[in-house]
Amino acid sequence: MSETLKVPTMAEYMAQGKQPEVLFWVGCAGSFDDRAKKITKAFVKLLNNAQVEFAVLGTEESCTGDPAKRAGNEFLFQMQAMTNIEVLNAYEVKKIVTACPHCFNTIKNEYPELGGNYEVMHHTQFLQALLSEGRIKVEGGKYKGKRITFHDPCYLGRANNEYEAPRNLLRKLEVELVEMKRCKAKGLCCGAGGAQMFKEPEAGDKDINVERTEDAIETKPSIVATGCPFCNTMVTDGVKSKNKEEDIEVLDIAEMIVNAEDL
């Protein structure tokens, strides 16, 4: 991608004495993982296209502390959280959007007791809001009629009870949405949560991400849609382990909206 994306920082806004409409929290995956960076770029394109005044923290953004907390290191979590809260509060941030359900859940539900109170939205919720305000168009383009299944991220679905925003966006893409047997409140974890993303699985007869990918393959999809960079990695690995990468794509919903419109 050679085109230049406009990504202003909070420091730049502050220097102009202005406040953006929303802070885009990129997250570690979206900043450093090569695959997840593509999701970040797709979402930034949509924000720019909708003429949303947004900013990122850039080098001032640190890990939310989710992996540390879930792995049991509460002390490290609180250190990381307090550092972020100090930065966010210094910039008087009110509204945050993120493409990572782990960041979304942690900032929304864990930060308030440490003094960080913000309106936090997952990127599918934010895109749905832009859609209902008429600021973006989501139309069937290249995915019209394609068989798509959606994998519910644990921290978006069960932890925060958001099942409809991603599905509403997929319906707007005019896809044939096929649900897995285990979906929504009964969805199965991809296996990346609780800092499991960063270690090899324990001994057993099947990896959890393979089990979940088999659920998806059963629906005979051409695309598995995700709303989480961790899930994206785990399902992609699952698809590879089944030698299905020629037949099944794993894409974030933001990428699908961008691709459908050829933005």
Summary of the structure (lengths in Angstrom):
residues: 263
radius of gyration: 18.1
end to end distance: 11.8
largest distance: 57.8
contacts: 866
relative contact order: 0.14
helix: 48%
strand: 11%
